[in-house]
């Protein structure tokens, strides 16, 4: 049930790990560095599958844009921060 799932941290972690691994496989391609793959996965998570091509674009989801009225990071900042956390073992 949904309540059982919310109470089962192990199940949540297994599902998140499986989804992460699925996205890594999806974005792995010859010639792509590990950094690009992880940042593409982060872009997919942050902006959806159509945002992946913008994984290193500072103008995408920019702080002054209509889709970011708050102070959230742009795509380049976000994916770089995820790469840094990934390298640090987070």
Secondary structure, DSSP 8 states (H G I E B T S, - for coil): -HHHHHH-HHHHHHHHHHHHHHHHHHH--TT--HHHHHHHHHHHHHH-GGGGGGTT-TTTT-TTSTT--S----HHHHHHHHHHHHHTT-
